[in-house]
Amino acid sequence: MLRIGIVANEASGDLLGAGLMRALRERVPDVLFEGVGGPRMLEQGCRSLFPMERLSVMGLVEVLRHLPELLSIRRRLVNHFLARPPDLFIGIDAPDFNLGLETRLRRAGIPTVHYVSPTVWAWRPGRVHKIREAVDLLLSLFPFEAGFLERHQVPVRYVGHPLADEIPLDNDRAGARERLGLDPGAEVVAILPGSRMSEIRGLSGTFIRTALWCLERRPGLRFVTPLVNPDTRRAFERQLHALAPDLPILLLDGGAREAIVAADAVLTASGTATLETLLLSRPMVVGYRVQRLTYWIVKGLDLVKVPHIAMANLVAGEGLAPEFIQDECRPERLGEALMAFLDDPGRVAAIREAYRRIHRDMRRDSSRKAAQAVLALVDDRLRLTGDG
């Protein structure tokens, strides 16, 4: 029986992990999974040794605050997998957490896969040496990553992004509005303040103030905000009641995709939501803010080597989504960019067509390709050890 260790640390990793697990089970029905996963991975049968939320920390300063707990969880995972070695270990994204775990397990003879390339092509390129030490195979989501990693002798397979396969090329805005109870003729802005609690704390106030700024200039506007879990919803609601208790906003439990489809424009945190918005062909404005010390370190040491932070813009190769980072992430700047979309249907149409073209190019049946690559690695190891 095939046993696979697998660890994801936040919502996008949970989505990737669930798709890979489903594809693996199609090929090996009795495969067993254990490690750390969220609700989607749990649905696919993952036995989670720790709640995924305990690993969902982002930013240099934020990670330092939680470092003792993160190191303790990683140490306990290492001990667990060394005591009961799986046939293969898969770390999903979260390179600062998973690469160290993978390195320890690989040294003990356990084959390791890292799913989602660390952004070594964008910042801290020296990490490529750590990747080479940690993994037997890296599964990359985007083609430009594979070339960089191959040049640095990292074993890599480009598999595409499962969201591009999962999301249809065409979507029904009228149907989404009907399901959500939104006026079919209203102008709607979706507000996505992030999936991590740190993002909610850092961005929800600014995003709510942005909605108020827009509403003052366009009284008919309506807003919709999906929240990933009860904790983030409560945190957002506290900000909403304090700043704008009468804002015409619909709050959803989950349902980010439905909210984006229903919208004319989207205000979003940087992250996987920007890629999802691209694949749903909606114009977006991206705002992001981290702890001041985190930002100072990143800027002061010139750690970022790419012109954009939003994955949507990196994939597009141009800044189709305006980005407002740190001190530029202010209600009036975000609001002006949103209003510019609402006032320029020609620009929106051009962006939507560009996004559809990118979407078509990205559809590659990626979860099945990833599963094939994982099982090929297992087969190779079995042949080398004579167990196959």
C-alpha positions as CSV (number, residue, x, y, z in Angstrom):
1,M,0.0,0.0,0.0
2,L,1.4,3.4,-1.0
3,R,1.8,5.9,1.9
4,I,2.4,9.5,1.2
5,G,3.3,12.3,3.6
6,I,1.9,15.7,2.5
7,V,2.0,19.2,4.1
8,A,0.2,22.3,3.0
9,N,0.0,25.5,5.1
10,E,-2.7,27.7,3.7
11,A,-5.9,27.8,1.5
12,S,-4.2,27.8,-2.0
13,G,-1.9,24.9,-0.9
14,D,-4.9,23.0,0.4
15,L,-6.6,23.4,-3.0
16,L,-3.5,22.2,-4.9
17,G,-3.0,19.3,-2.4
18,A,-6.6,18.2,-2.8
19,G,-6.4,18.1,-6.6
20,L,-3.2,16.1,-6.5
21,M,-4.6,13.7,-4.0
22,R,-7.7,13.1,-6.1
23,A,-5.6,12.5,-9.2
24,L,-3.3,10.1,-7.3
25,R,-6.2,8.1,-5.9
26,E,-7.5,7.7,-9.5
27,R,-4.3,5.9,-10.3
28,V,-3.8,4.2,-6.9
29,P,-7.2,3.8,-5.2
30,D,-5.8,2.5,-1.8
31,V,-3.2,5.3,-1.3
32,L,-2.9,6.7,2.2
33,F,-2.1,10.4,3.0
34,E,-1.1,12.0,6.3
35,G,0.6,15.2,7.3
36,V,-1.0,18.7,7.4
37,G,-4.0,19.8,5.3
38,G,-7.0,22.0,5.2
39,P,-10.7,21.2,4.6
40,R,-10.3,20.2,1.0
41,M,-7.4,17.8,1.7
42,L,-9.3,16.4,4.6
43,E,-12.2,15.7,2.3
44,Q,-9.8,13.7,0.1
45,G,-8.8,11.6,3.1
46,C,-5.7,13.3,4.5
47,R,-5.1,12.5,8.1
48,S,-3.9,15.9,9.4
49,L,-1.5,15.8,12.3
50,F,-1.9,19.5,13.1
51,P,-4.5,22.1,12.2
52,M,-3.4,23.8,9.0
53,E,-4.2,27.3,10.4
54,R,-1.2,26.9,12.8
55,L,1.1,27.1,9.8
56,S,-0.7,30.0,8.0
57,V,1.8,32.8,8.8
58,M,3.2,35.2,6.2
59,G,5.8,38.0,6.4
60,L,9.3,38.1,8.0
61,V,8.2,39.8,11.2
62,E,5.0,37.8,11.5
63,V,6.9,34.5,11.1
64,L,9.4,35.6,13.8
65,R,6.6,36.0,16.2
66,H,5.3,32.5,15.6
67,L,8.7,30.9,15.0
68,P,8.9,28.8,18.2
69,E,5.6,27.1,17.4
70,L,6.5,26.6,13.7
71,L,9.8,25.1,14.6
72,S,8.1,22.8,17.1
73,I,5.6,21.6,14.6
74,R,8.2,21.0,12.0
75,R,10.4,19.0,14.4
76,R,7.4,16.9,15.4
77,L,6.6,16.2,11.8
78,V,10.2,15.2,11.1
79,N,10.1,12.8,14.1
80,H,6.8,11.4,13.0
81,F,7.9,10.7,9.4
82,L,11.3,9.3,10.4
83,A,9.6,6.9,12.8
84,R,7.1,5.8,10.2
85,P,8.7,6.6,6.8
86,P,6.3,7.2,4.0
87,D,7.0,6.0,0.5
88,L,7.2,9.7,-0.6
89,F,6.8,13.1,0.9
90,I,5.2,16.1,-0.8
91,G,5.6,19.6,0.5
92,I,3.2,22.1,-1.0
93,D,4.5,25.7,-1.3
94,A,5.5,27.3,2.0
95,P,9.2,26.9,1.2
96,D,10.6,28.3,4.4
97,F,8.8,25.6,6.3
98,N,8.7,22.7,3.8
99,L,12.2,22.8,2.4
100,G,13.8,22.3,5.8
101,L,11.4,19.4,6.4
102,E,12.1,17.9,3.0
103,T,15.9,18.2,3.5
104,R,15.7,16.2,6.7
105,L,13.5,13.5,5.2
106,R,15.5,13.2,2.0
107,R,18.7,12.7,4.0
108,A,17.0,9.8,5.6
109,G,16.3,8.3,2.2
110,I,12.7,9.4,1.8
111,P,12.0,10.7,-1.7
112,T,10.7,14.3,-1.7
113,V,8.6,16.4,-4.0
114,H,8.1,20.1,-3.7
115,Y,4.8,21.3,-5.3
116,V,5.0,25.0,-6.4
117,S,8.3,26.6,-7.2
118,P,9.7,29.0,-4.5
119,T,10.0,32.4,-6.1
120,V,13.8,32.2,-6.4
121,W,13.4,33.8,-9.9
122,A,11.9,36.9,-8.1
123,W,13.8,37.2,-4.8
124,R,16.5,35.5,-2.7
125,P,17.9,33.5,-5.6
126,G,20.5,31.9,-3.4
127,R,17.7,29.6,-2.1
128,V,18.1,27.6,-5.3
129,H,21.0,25.7,-3.6
130,K,18.7,24.7,-0.7
131,I,16.0,23.6,-3.2
132,R,18.5,21.3,-5.0
133,E,19.5,19.8,-1.6
134,A,15.9,19.3,-0.5
135,V,14.0,17.8,-3.4
136,D,14.1,14.9,-5.8
137,L,11.5,16.6,-7.9
138,L,10.0,20.0,-8.1
139,L,6.5,20.5,-9.7
140,S,6.2,24.0,-11.2
141,L,3.0,25.8,-12.0
142,F,4.3,28.3,-14.6
143,P,6.6,27.7,-17.6
144,F,9.0,30.6,-16.9
145,E,9.9,28.9,-13.6
146,A,11.0,25.6,-15.1
147,G,13.7,27.2,-17.3
148,F,15.3,29.0,-14.4
149,L,15.4,25.9,-12.2
150,E,16.7,23.7,-15.0
151,R,19.6,26.1,-15.5
152,H,20.4,25.6,-11.8
153,Q,20.3,21.7,-12.0
154,V,17.0,21.4,-10.0
155,P,15.0,18.4,-11.3
156,V,11.7,20.1,-12.4
157,R,8.5,19.2,-14.2
158,Y,6.2,21.9,-15.5
159,V,2.6,20.7,-14.8
160,G,0.6,23.9,-15.2
161,H,-1.9,25.3,-12.6
162,P,-5.0,23.3,-11.7
163,L,-7.0,26.4,-11.3
164,A,-6.7,27.0,-15.0
165,D,-8.2,23.5,-15.6
166,E,-10.9,23.8,-13.0
167,I,-12.2,27.2,-13.9
168,P,-14.2,27.3,-17.2
169,L,-13.2,29.7,-19.9
170,D,-16.7,31.2,-19.8
171,N,-18.7,32.3,-16.7
172,D,-22.1,33.6,-16.0
173,R,-22.2,36.9,-14.2
174,A,-26.0,37.1,-14.3
175,G,-26.3,33.6,-12.8
176,A,-23.9,34.4,-10.1
177,R,-25.8,37.6,-9.1
178,E,-29.1,35.7,-9.1
179,R,-27.6,33.0,-6.8
180,L,-26.2,35.7,-4.5
181,G,-29.4,37.8,-4.5
182,L,-27.6,40.8,-6.1
183,D,-29.3,43.3,-8.3
184,P,-28.6,42.3,-11.9
185,G,-28.3,45.9,-13.0
186,A,-26.2,47.2,-10.2
187,E,-22.4,47.9,-10.4
188,V,-20.7,45.5,-8.1
189,V,-17.2,45.4,-6.6
190,A,-15.9,42.3,-5.0
191,I,-13.6,42.9,-2.0
192,L,-11.1,40.1,-1.2
193,P,-8.9,41.1,1.8
194,G,-7.0,37.8,1.9
195,S,-7.3,34.4,3.5
196,R,-4.8,34.8,6.4
197,M,-5.7,36.5,9.6
198,S,-2.7,38.8,9.3
199,E,-4.0,40.0,5.9
200,I,-7.4,40.6,7.3
201,R,-5.9,42.7,10.1
202,G,-3.7,44.6,7.8
203,L,-6.0,45.2,4.9
204,S,-9.7,45.0,5.8
205,G,-9.8,48.6,7.3
206,T,-8.2,50.1,4.2
207,F,-10.4,48.1,1.9
208,I,-13.6,49.1,3.8
209,R,-12.6,52.7,3.6
210,T,-11.9,52.3,-0.1
211,A,-15.5,51.0,-0.5
212,L,-16.8,54.1,1.3
213,W,-14.7,56.4,-0.9
214,C,-16.1,54.8,-4.0
215,L,-19.7,54.8,-2.6
216,E,-19.5,58.6,-2.0
217,R,-18.8,59.1,-5.7
218,R,-21.1,56.3,-7.0
219,P,-24.0,55.9,-4.6
220,G,-25.4,52.9,-6.5
221,L,-22.4,50.7,-6.0
222,R,-22.8,47.4,-4.2
223,F,-20.1,45.3,-2.6
224,V,-19.5,41.6,-1.9
225,T,-16.8,40.0,0.3
226,P,-16.1,36.3,0.7
227,L,-14.4,35.2,4.0
228,V,-12.6,31.9,4.2
229,N,-13.6,30.9,7.7
230,P,-15.5,32.1,10.8
231,D,-12.5,33.7,12.4
232,T,-11.6,35.9,9.4
233,R,-15.3,36.7,9.0
234,R,-15.6,37.9,12.7
235,A,-12.4,40.0,12.3
236,F,-13.7,41.6,9.1
237,E,-17.1,42.2,10.7
238,R,-15.5,44.0,13.6
239,Q,-13.8,46.4,11.2
240,L,-17.0,46.8,9.2
241,H,-19.1,47.7,12.3
242,A,-16.5,50.2,13.5
243,L,-16.0,51.9,10.1
244,A,-19.0,51.5,7.9
245,P,-22.0,49.8,9.6
246,D,-24.3,50.9,6.8
247,L,-22.1,49.9,3.8
248,P,-24.2,48.0,1.2
249,I,-22.1,44.9,1.4
250,L,-22.9,41.2,1.2
251,L,-20.6,38.9,3.3
252,L,-20.2,35.3,2.2
253,D,-18.8,32.3,4.0
254,G,-16.4,31.1,1.3
255,G,-17.6,31.6,-2.2
256,A,-14.7,33.7,-3.5
257,R,-15.2,32.5,-7.1
258,E,-18.9,33.3,-7.1
259,A,-18.2,36.8,-5.7
260,I,-15.6,37.5,-8.4
261,V,-17.8,36.3,-11.2
262,A,-20.7,38.5,-9.9
263,A,-18.4,41.6,-9.9
264,D,-17.7,44.3,-12.4
265,A,-14.3,44.9,-10.8
266,V,-12.3,43.4,-7.9
267,L,-10.2,44.8,-5.1
268,T,-8.0,42.1,-3.8
269,A,-5.0,41.3,-1.7
270,S,-1.9,40.0,-3.5
271,G,-1.9,36.2,-3.6
272,T,-3.6,33.3,-5.4
273,A,-6.8,35.4,-5.5
274,T,-5.2,37.6,-8.2
275,L,-4.6,34.5,-10.4
276,E,-8.2,33.3,-9.8
277,T,-9.5,36.8,-10.7
278,L,-7.4,36.6,-13.9
279,L,-8.8,33.2,-14.8
280,L,-12.3,34.5,-14.2
281,S,-11.6,37.5,-16.6
282,R,-12.3,40.3,-14.2
283,P,-10.3,43.6,-13.9
284,M,-8.7,43.9,-10.6
285,V,-6.9,46.4,-8.3
286,V,-4.3,44.9,-6.0
287,G,-3.5,46.3,-2.5
288,Y,-1.0,44.9,0.0
289,R,0.6,45.9,3.2
290,V,2.9,44.0,5.6
291,Q,4.6,44.9,8.8
292,R,6.8,48.0,8.4
293,L,9.9,46.1,9.5
294,T,9.2,43.3,7.0
295,Y,8.8,45.9,4.2
296,W,11.9,47.9,5.3
297,I,14.1,44.7,5.2
298,V,12.8,43.6,1.8
299,K,13.2,47.1,0.3
300,G,16.4,48.0,2.1
301,L,18.2,44.8,1.0
302,D,16.8,45.0,-2.5
303,L,15.5,41.4,-2.2
304,V,12.7,41.6,-4.8
305,K,13.9,41.2,-8.4
306,V,10.7,41.4,-10.4
307,P,8.6,44.4,-11.5
308,H,5.3,43.2,-10.0
309,I,4.1,41.5,-6.9
310,A,0.7,40.2,-8.1
311,M,0.9,36.7,-9.6
312,A,-1.7,37.9,-12.2
313,N,0.8,40.5,-13.5
314,L,3.7,38.2,-13.4
315,V,1.8,35.6,-15.5
316,A,0.6,38.3,-17.9
317,G,4.1,39.8,-18.2
318,E,2.6,43.3,-17.7
319,G,0.8,45.4,-15.1
320,L,-2.8,44.9,-16.2
321,A,-3.8,45.0,-12.6
322,P,-2.7,48.3,-10.8
323,E,-0.7,47.5,-7.7
324,F,-0.6,49.6,-4.5
325,I,1.9,48.4,-1.9
326,Q,2.5,49.6,1.6
327,D,2.1,53.4,1.9
328,E,0.6,53.5,-1.5
329,C,-2.2,51.2,-0.3
330,R,-4.6,54.0,0.6
331,P,-8.4,54.3,0.0
332,E,-8.1,57.2,-2.4
333,R,-5.5,55.4,-4.6
334,L,-7.3,52.1,-4.6
335,G,-10.7,53.9,-5.2
336,E,-9.4,55.9,-8.1
337,A,-8.1,52.8,-9.8
338,L,-11.4,50.9,-9.3
339,M,-13.4,53.9,-10.6
340,A,-11.2,54.0,-13.7
341,F,-12.2,50.5,-14.5
342,L,-15.9,51.2,-14.0
343,D,-15.6,54.3,-16.2
344,D,-13.7,52.6,-19.1
345,P,-15.5,49.6,-20.6
346,G,-13.1,49.5,-23.6
347,R,-10.1,49.1,-21.3
348,V,-12.0,46.4,-19.3
349,A,-12.8,44.5,-22.5
350,A,-9.2,44.5,-23.6
351,I,-8.0,43.2,-20.2
352,R,-10.7,40.5,-20.2
353,E,-9.6,39.3,-23.6
354,A,-5.9,39.2,-22.5
355,Y,-6.9,37.2,-19.4
356,R,-8.9,34.7,-21.5
357,R,-5.9,34.2,-23.8
358,I,-3.7,33.5,-20.8
359,H,-6.3,31.1,-19.4
360,R,-6.5,29.1,-22.6
361,D,-2.7,28.8,-22.7
362,M,-2.6,27.6,-19.0
363,R,-5.0,24.7,-19.3
364,R,-2.9,21.5,-19.1
365,D,-4.7,18.9,-16.9
366,S,-2.2,19.8,-14.3
367,S,-3.3,17.7,-11.3
368,R,-3.1,14.5,-13.4
369,K,0.3,15.6,-14.8
370,A,1.5,16.2,-11.3
371,A,0.2,12.8,-10.2
372,Q,2.0,11.1,-13.1
373,A,5.3,12.7,-12.2
374,V,4.9,11.8,-8.5
375,L,4.2,8.1,-9.3
376,A,7.0,8.0,-11.9
377,L,9.4,9.1,-9.1
378,V,8.0,6.4,-6.8
379,D,8.5,3.8,-9.6
380,D,12.1,4.9,-10.2
381,R,12.9,4.6,-6.5
382,L,11.4,1.1,-6.3
383,R,13.4,0.0,-9.3
384,L,16.6,1.4,-7.8
385,T,16.1,-0.3,-4.5
386,G,14.9,-3.6,-6.1
387,D,11.5,-3.4,-4.4
388,G,9.5,-2.9,-7.6
